[in-house]
């Protein structure tokens, strides 16, 4: 029995040494022992046209809210769509589409277009145009009339009866284009 114990104790260091040698050869050799993912090479193709912005945008958020949270403020991220054309090994052209976060320059362009849209469709309101909060019934907001600019050398015609305010309590404003002041 003591001889069996001596042989077992001698085999433990040999087993550890064998394991260490096997790990070392696997790490250094590498080419002899490969996994399926390492053997399979992924062919990317030839890029014919690199990433180009399509002009489509989207907003994304981390919140998982539904219709109930539609009125709750949240943090949104502006996403921009890009696409590129890649030629495959068979010669086919493949269209790849990806969404990425927008740059500051792209976000400023989106905001500028949004403000231009609001101005063109008369959707911007100033503080003076808002109805007072103490009023019992909100007054309807009239659509803004386009401003007519007169040349500095011309004098504007006096307002006619049709252009005068209907009620005396409504303010009357007349724009007069004058010369140099």
C-alpha positions as CSV (number, residue, x, y, z in Angstrom):
1,X,0.0,0.0,0.0
2,X,2.8,2.5,0.7
3,X,4.1,1.8,-2.8
4,X,0.8,2.8,-4.3
5,X,0.8,6.1,-2.5
6,X,4.3,6.8,-3.7
7,X,3.3,6.1,-7.3
8,X,0.2,8.3,-7.0
9,X,2.2,11.2,-5.6
10,X,4.7,10.9,-8.4
11,X,1.9,10.9,-11.1
12,X,0.4,14.2,-9.8
13,X,3.4,16.4,-10.8
14,X,3.7,14.6,-14.1
15,X,0.0,15.2,-14.9
16,X,0.4,18.9,-14.0
17,X,3.5,19.2,-16.2
18,X,1.8,17.5,-19.1
19,X,-1.2,19.9,-18.8
20,X,1.1,22.9,-18.7
21,X,3.0,21.7,-21.8
22,X,-0.3,21.1,-23.7
23,X,-1.6,24.6,-22.9
24,X,1.7,26.2,-23.9
25,X,1.8,24.4,-27.2
26,X,-1.9,25.2,-27.9
27,X,-1.3,28.9,-27.2
28,X,2.1,29.2,-29.1
29,X,1.3,26.8,-32.0
30,X,-2.3,28.0,-32.6
31,X,-2.4,26.7,-36.2
32,X,-2.6,23.1,-35.3
33,X,-5.7,23.4,-33.0
34,X,-8.4,25.7,-34.4
35,X,-12.1,26.1,-33.7
36,X,-14.8,26.2,-36.4
37,X,-15.1,30.0,-36.1
38,X,-11.4,30.4,-36.6
39,X,-11.3,28.1,-39.7
40,X,-14.2,29.8,-41.4
41,X,-13.0,33.1,-43.0
42,X,-15.6,35.8,-43.4
43,X,-15.3,37.4,-46.8
44,X,-16.3,41.1,-46.6
45,X,-16.4,41.8,-50.3
46,X,-15.2,44.8,-52.2
47,X,-16.6,48.2,-51.1
48,X,-17.8,49.9,-54.3
49,X,-19.4,52.9,-52.6
50,X,-18.5,53.7,-49.0
51,X,-21.0,54.8,-46.3
52,X,-23.2,57.7,-47.5
53,X,-25.9,59.5,-45.4
54,X,-29.4,58.9,-46.9
55,X,-31.1,61.8,-45.2
56,X,-33.4,59.7,-43.1
57,X,-33.4,60.3,-39.4
58,X,-35.0,58.8,-36.3
59,X,-35.1,59.3,-32.6
60,X,-34.3,56.6,-30.1
61,X,-34.6,56.4,-26.4
62,X,-33.6,54.0,-23.6
63,X,-37.1,54.3,-22.0
64,X,-39.5,51.4,-22.6
65,X,-42.6,53.6,-22.1
66,X,-45.7,53.2,-24.2
67,X,-48.6,55.5,-25.0
68,X,-49.0,56.3,-21.3
69,X,-45.5,57.9,-21.2
70,X,-46.0,59.9,-24.4
71,X,-46.3,63.2,-22.4
72,X,-43.4,62.5,-20.1
73,X,-40.1,64.1,-21.0
74,X,-37.3,61.7,-21.9
75,X,-33.8,61.7,-23.3
76,X,-33.7,61.1,-27.0
77,X,-30.9,60.4,-29.4
78,X,-30.8,61.4,-33.0
79,X,-30.1,58.5,-35.3
80,X,-28.9,58.9,-38.9
81,X,-29.3,56.2,-41.6
82,X,-26.3,55.4,-43.8
83,X,-25.8,52.9,-46.6
84,X,-23.0,51.5,-48.7
85,X,-22.7,49.2,-51.7
86,X,-20.5,46.1,-51.5
87,X,-19.7,43.8,-54.3
88,X,-19.8,40.1,-53.3
89,X,-17.4,37.4,-54.4
90,X,-19.9,36.4,-57.0
91,X,-20.0,39.9,-58.4
92,X,-23.4,40.9,-57.0
93,X,-23.9,44.3,-55.5
94,X,-25.3,44.2,-52.0
95,X,-26.8,47.2,-50.2
96,X,-25.9,47.5,-46.5
97,X,-27.8,49.8,-44.3
98,X,-26.9,50.9,-40.8
99,X,-28.2,53.4,-38.2
100,X,-25.7,55.5,-36.2
101,X,-25.7,58.3,-33.7
102,X,-25.8,61.7,-35.4
103,X,-22.9,64.2,-35.1
104,X,-23.4,67.7,-33.7
105,X,-23.2,69.2,-37.2
106,X,-26.0,66.9,-38.4
107,X,-28.2,67.6,-35.4
108,X,-27.8,71.4,-36.0
109,X,-28.9,70.9,-39.6
110,X,-32.0,68.9,-38.5
111,X,-32.9,71.7,-36.0
112,X,-32.4,74.4,-38.7
113,X,-34.7,72.6,-41.1
114,X,-37.3,72.1,-38.4
115,X,-37.3,75.8,-37.4
116,X,-37.5,76.7,-41.1
117,X,-40.6,74.4,-41.5
118,X,-42.2,76.0,-38.4
119,X,-41.6,79.5,-39.8
120,X,-42.9,78.7,-43.3
121,X,-46.1,77.1,-41.9
122,X,-46.8,79.9,-39.3
123,X,-46.4,77.4,-36.4
124,X,-44.1,79.6,-34.4
125,X,-45.7,81.8,-31.7
126,X,-44.2,84.5,-29.7
127,X,-45.0,85.3,-26.1
128,X,-47.2,88.2,-27.1
129,X,-49.4,86.0,-29.3
130,X,-50.2,83.6,-26.5
131,X,-53.5,84.0,-24.8
132,X,-53.4,85.3,-21.3
133,X,-53.7,82.7,-18.6
134,X,-56.2,84.7,-16.6
135,X,-58.8,84.9,-19.4
136,X,-62.0,82.9,-18.9
137,X,-62.1,81.8,-22.5
138,X,-59.1,81.6,-24.7
139,X,-59.2,83.9,-27.7
140,X,-58.7,82.4,-31.1
141,X,-55.2,83.1,-32.5
142,X,-55.4,84.6,-35.9
143,X,-53.0,83.6,-38.6
144,X,-50.2,86.1,-39.0
145,X,-50.5,88.3,-42.0
146,X,-47.5,88.6,-44.4
147,X,-45.6,91.8,-43.9
148,X,-45.4,94.1,-47.0
149,X,-42.2,96.0,-47.2
150,X,-42.3,99.4,-48.8
151,X,-39.2,100.9,-50.4
152,X,-37.6,103.6,-48.4
153,X,-38.4,106.2,-51.1
154,X,-42.1,105.4,-51.2
155,X,-44.6,106.6,-48.6
156,X,-47.3,104.1,-47.6
157,X,-50.9,104.8,-48.5
158,X,-53.2,105.8,-45.6
159,X,-55.4,102.9,-44.4
160,X,-58.8,102.6,-46.0
161,X,-62.1,102.0,-44.1
162,X,-61.7,98.2,-44.8
163,X,-58.3,98.1,-43.2
164,X,-59.2,99.9,-40.0
165,X,-59.9,97.7,-37.0
166,X,-63.5,96.5,-36.5
167,X,-63.7,97.2,-32.8
168,X,-62.1,100.1,-30.9
169,X,-60.6,97.7,-28.3
170,X,-58.4,95.9,-30.8
171,X,-54.9,97.5,-31.2
172,X,-54.1,99.1,-34.4
173,X,-50.5,98.9,-35.6
174,X,-49.3,100.5,-38.8
175,X,-45.8,99.8,-40.2
176,X,-44.2,102.9,-41.7
177,X,-41.0,102.5,-43.6
178,X,-39.1,105.7,-43.2
179,X,-35.9,107.1,-44.5
180,X,-32.6,107.3,-42.6
181,X,-32.9,108.1,-39.0
